[in-house]
Structure formats: structure tokens, C-alpha cells
């Protein structure tokens, strides 16, 4: 097989959504894709992110919060923004063949676990569609 598609997921703090997306893409299709994540700033991982991934059996070994500057100079086939703030900051993103804007509500606005599981499911559904489209081209 040719080289894997390199995908970078970006959100404001790299504490929930982009980390979920990185883990989910690795879990769902590591044959065709290499997944990365970063935030406009690194904020540490919200523990509910890891609990949500554990809940559905997704490995999160090695997952850590990173600022976008850590990936400076790296090339990606796709940069996918997961919140409005990261979409607005697209000029700070590493080089990519395509920038895709997705927007998911920030689950940290709640103290409960349910918004995290809901965000995880929404992101997983979108990733499955992304995989289907990009592997058929």
C-alpha cells in the first residue's frame, strides 16, 4: 500500500475533541490513516475524555495534549478543525492538502459525563464517513 494519509485534528485546547478524533481514527482505520492532534494551546487532557474512550474500548495509549507549534514544519494531507475558534485560526495550521472544518459543541461546559459521550459518538460518526469517502477516491 502507498503511504498513509496524514490527518491532523485541531481544536482550541487539545483537551477533548481533537484528542477523541485522533484516538478514534487510529482505532477505526490505522491501515489508511496516520492520526495526530493539536490545539491552538495545550491545556492537558480532561479526564472525562479518557473515561469516554475507555467506555467504548478505544485505546488512548500515548495520547497527550499538544500545542500546534509542536507540529510546525510537518506536512499533512488533511487538517480537520473541530471547533469554530480553530477554524478561524486556519492560517496557523501546518501545511496540508486540504483543510476541513467540522464543528462540535464543547462538552466541557457541563460537569456531567453524558456530553462527552455524545461528542465522542458524533465525532466517531463523522470519522467513519470521512474514512468511507477518502478511501474510495
C-alpha positions in Angstrom: 0.0 0.0 0.0 1.1 3.6 -0.6 1.9 5.9 2.2 -0.9 6.5 4.7 -2.9 9.7 4.7 -1.7 12.0 7.4 -4.6 13.7 9.3 -4.3 16.4 11.9 -7.2 17.2 14.1 -7.2 20.7 15.7 -9.4 22.3 18.4 -8.8 25.2 20.7 -7.3 23.5 23.7 -6.5 19.9 22.6 -8.1 18.6 25.8 -11.2 16.8 24.4 -12.5 16.9 20.8 -9.2 16.7 18.8 -7.8 14.0 21.1 -11.0 12.0 20.8 -10.7 12.3 17.0 -7.1 11.3 17.0 -7.8 8.2 19.1 -10.9 7.3 17.1 -9.2 7.5 13.7 -6.3 5.3 14.9 -8.8 2.8 16.3 -11.1 2.8 13.3 -8.6 2.8 10.4 -4.9 2.7 11.1 -4.2 1.0 7.8 -5.0 4.0 5.6 -4.5 6.9 8.0 -2.0 8.3 10.5 -3.7 10.5 13.1 -2.4 13.5 15.0 -4.0 16.2 17.1 -3.1 19.6 18.5 -4.7 22.7 20.0 -4.2 26.4 19.5 -2.8 25.9 23.0 -2.1 22.8 25.0 -4.4 22.5 28.0 -3.9 19.0 29.3 -6.4 16.2 28.8 -9.7 16.4 30.5 -10.1 13.1 32.4 -13.6 12.6 31.1 -12.1 12.4 27.6 -10.1 9.3 28.6 -13.1 7.9 30.5 -15.3 8.2 27.4 -12.7 6.5 25.2 -12.3 3.7 27.8 -16.1 3.3 27.9 -16.2 2.3 24.2 -12.9 0.3 24.3 -10.8 2.8 22.3 -7.1 2.7 23.2 -5.6 6.0 24.2 -2.0 4.9 24.9 0.4 7.8 24.1 -2.4 10.4 23.8 -1.2 13.8 25.1 -2.2 17.4 24.7 0.0 19.4 22.3 0.1 22.9 21.0 0.0 23.5 17.2 3.5 24.9 17.3 4.9 21.4 18.1 3.9 20.3 14.6 5.4 23.3 12.8 7.1 22.2 9.6 5.1 18.9 9.4 3.1 18.1 6.3 -0.5 16.7 6.5 -2.8 15.5 3.8 -5.8 16.8 5.8 -6.1 19.3 8.6 -9.6 19.0 10.2 -10.7 21.7 12.6 -13.2 20.7 15.2 -14.4 24.0 16.6 -15.2 27.5 15.3 -12.1 29.0 17.1 -9.7 26.7 15.4 -11.4 27.3 12.0 -10.9 31.0 12.4 -7.1 30.4 13.1 -6.6 28.3 10.0 -3.6 30.4 9.0 -1.7 29.0 12.0 -2.1 25.4 10.8 0.7 23.3 9.3 0.8 22.7 5.6 -1.9 20.4 4.2 -3.5 19.3 1.0 -7.0 20.1 2.4 -8.4 21.9 5.4 -11.8 20.6 6.5 -14.0 22.4 9.1 -16.1 20.4 11.4 -17.8 22.0 14.4 -18.7 20.1 17.6 -20.0 21.6 20.8 -17.5 21.8 23.6 -18.6 19.1 26.2 -16.5 20.8 29.0 -19.3 23.4 29.5 -21.0 20.6 31.5 -19.9 18.9 34.7 -21.6 15.7 33.5 -20.2 12.8 31.5 -23.0 12.5 29.0 -21.9 15.5 26.9 -18.5 13.8 26.5 -20.1 10.5 25.3 -22.4 12.4 23.0 -19.4 14.3 21.5 -17.5 11.1 21.1 -20.3 9.5 19.2 -20.8 12.5 16.9 -17.0 12.6 16.2 -16.9 8.9 15.6 -19.8 9.0 13.1 -18.1 11.9 11.2 -14.8 10.0 11.1 -16.5 6.9 9.7 -18.0 9.0 6.9 -14.6 10.6 6.3 -12.9 7.2 6.0 -15.6 5.9 3.6 -15.2 9.0 1.3 -11.4 9.2 1.4 -10.7 5.5 0.9 -12.9 5.3 -2.2 -11.2 8.1 -4.1 
